Amino acid sequence: MHQYHTPKKSWINIDSNSDFSLANLPYGVFSIPGTNPRVGVAVGQHILDLAALFNLGFFADLGLDKNPFASHNLNEFMALGRPVWTKTRQGLLNLLDAQNPELSQKTEIHPQVLIPQADAQMLMPVQVPNYTDFYSSQEHATNVGKMFRPDGEPLLPNWKHIPVGYHGRASSILVSGTPIRRPWGQLLPPDANTPVFAPCRLLDFELEMAFVVGKPNPLGDPISVNHAEDHMFGMVIFNDWSARDIQKWEYVPLGPFLAKNFASSISPWVVTLDALQPFRCPAPQQDLEPLPYLKESDRHTFDINLSVSILPQNGEEGQVCQSNFKYLYWTMAQQLAHHTVNGCNTQVGDMYASGTISGKEQSSFGSMLELSWKGSRKVTLPGGQERTFIQDGDTVIMRAFALKDGLRIGFGEVRSIVLPAHPKNA
Amino acid sequence: MHQYHTPKKSWINIDSNSDFSLANLPYGVFSIPGTNPRVGVAVGQHILDLAALFNLGFFADLGLDKNPFASHNLNEFMALGRPVWTKTRQGLLNLLDAQNPELSQKTEIHPQVLIPQADAQMLMPVQVPNYTDFYSSQEHATNVGKMFRPDGEPLLPNWKHIPVGYHGRASSILVSGTPIRRPWGQLLPPDANTPVFAPCRLLDFELEMAFVVGKPNPLGDPISVNHAEDHMFGMVIFNDWSARDIQKWEYVPLGPFLAKNFASSISPWVVTLDALQPFRCPAPQQDLEPLPYLKESDRHTFDINLSVSILPQNGEEGQVCQSNFKYLYWTMAQQLAHHTVNGCNTQVGDMYASGTISGKEQSSFGSMLELSWKGSRKVTLPGGQERTFIQDGDTVIMRAFALKDGLRIGFGEVRSIVLPAHPKNA
């Protein structure tokens, strides 16, 4: 990875506990009423409008004819490749340096290029051609195994050999703030042997993170585990909404389908792997030697704090889970190496989610399925309300940040309210 | 569906047993060396170049400023909606009418607009945002159940209630003619309990067809079973390549993944639902009443003859299977209604494959897994060669056509040679 020169201080006021510190510079797509969507970077409480900066000649050193930031998504920028990512990041760090008058002194253009986040609407940052969901938390897979196969080994025989995953639905990945409708579907009521068609009764979140591919591989050309991170542009928080009762009835033998594809929600700011470098940390030791194509010469992950809160309608927000990305048994590099080892090609904007991130403690379980142990114990919220699964009117909020030696890099949040199922005839 | 006026005869010579009769007019994307890919229609042994015709003013009645046929795929044309599809089809039928001098007499432009298929390369006709594979043949699902769960009921309890399906990989759908590499992957050798990393030993085809969505539905707005066909633009032959040994080891609990996503192959010509109307026929009676959202007021399917042949390297082509699309238990309308009943949105170009289409007779089984009954019986080819699964150098050819009262509408073929696995270190 490139070594960046990061200035000590910016001329933009950034709160010391802001997710969007000078060393973060996550990319997103925003609009303000009456204007086109475009690419910006979050800095403190502002958005730096990269499309406007480009038009004003600030990115001349990129040598580009066309403005890659005047776009509805990040794909065009990502497709330009790492040399452009690196130049852009270093250019932004320089522009934001308190010592550099280049932009700071041009106060007349500040209203044009510096937008308060409160005035902007965040949009889907990425056009996602392919989406895969992994199942990489040993604790989560073990919990699920204990609940659904109480008489067998909790982990299936392949789990410690394969970063198990499956293809998900790209079309219904939604940006934070988009309301989620409780889905209708086929359920098998307890003790029945014929399904009914009804609104999902066991609606759940799954606390996940996802990485976005910026450098694709062509068909037939696997990505090696030791070069996998070169292909990753950045990461987002990922809420893999799950209808547990629909899932239970439909998922044999080909996996989850309608239980998942009604919606997944992501945070709007893509935090780059460049920004996350200071938070590299060891990944859990693997007690079974993986096959050579999954063996990393420098095995590591990232120390990212995660939390989930529920805000009931007319109620008080309460945190129900605290976890960490570093708990995952399989790393992102292993996931991508496995996914492509058969020659499968990736595309710019592809999204690869981690699977539910649970830790060892009950308080770190990343889904209501686990927190309520299949509905058998109630989770109490601050106002005294109790939950086993998600109710209509609940807002689910996931947050993520990395913190080390006073340096904070945050993801912001993914926040979605759950609306009642559409009234209609079954 | 619109009633078209189809002329009796064209001024273009069309062989009476051509797949590409005057009543077919399937859409594809082609290029000839040194020119851009563009949209054409197959007529006999020729391609009518729609991009060139548009530029010459032949589609003025569509009222379009931009040429939707000067495109690398059909998505732009499909997105214009059914009124434009209908006008285009009727316009083409008129232009091709032997009685109509409009184009037939302008012989000076024929070289420009009428390309011999032999001179053109066919490309991926559609940019596929989302791909789903169903499992809708009762005979196939029963065969698989008998082989893999010999002691249980062959069909799982949900199968007659749900058109079972799963999300597949869109990025690796390839057009006919693209060679397929035998994939590497994790396999569990017989009697072993630790996997090895090796080239797939049990490579298989799956005989399927797929429909392409031309009219999408927005998130939250299900497509009703009785309006589902309005959303379908056309159909292709679909070879769902499968690595049986990789599949067996990886697929629990989340479904097939690397066993499928190295490649799927499609025929290059998209045959419209308009063209297929004469071949509507009853769909199999369902012995379990489906839930109301899957109940069709006019249940039907299409009578389409299917076949698979294997051409060994330096050998003679031999047909190994003959089946029919009409055997499927779940119809395309039921598949699409089910897929969207939870609010899942579709997008223009989405591809929905049927699952392996097997019939009752052994000769109609749509995969080598079934034809060789898990490798236990050999399939003999004309030159005397025997197969249980697909070998390196084999070309697999799938063909499809509908035939009724002398009217023939064909899909052409999907043809792919299998190359040896990449030599590399495991």
Interface residues (C-beta under 8 A of the other chain):
Chain A: P129 N130 Y135 L156 P157 N158 H161 I162 V164 G165 Y166 H167 G168 R169 A170 S171 S172 L174 R181 P183 W184 G185 Q186 N193 T194 P195 V196 F197 L219 G220 P222 A243 I246 W249 E250 Y251 V252 P253 L254 G255 P256 F257 L258 N261 F262 A263 L291 P292 Y293 H338 H339 V341 N342 G343 C344 N345 T346 Q347 D350 H422 N425 A426
Chain B: P129 N130 Y135 L156 P157 N158 H161 I162 V164 G165 Y166 H167 G168 R169 A170 S171 S172 L174 R181 P183 W184 G185 Q186 N193 T194 P195 V196 F197 L219 G220 P222 A243 I246 W249 E250 Y251 V252 P253 L254 G255 P256 F257 L258 N261 F262 A263 L291 P292 Y293 H338 H339 V341 N342 G343 C344 N345 T346 Q347 D350 H422 N425 A426
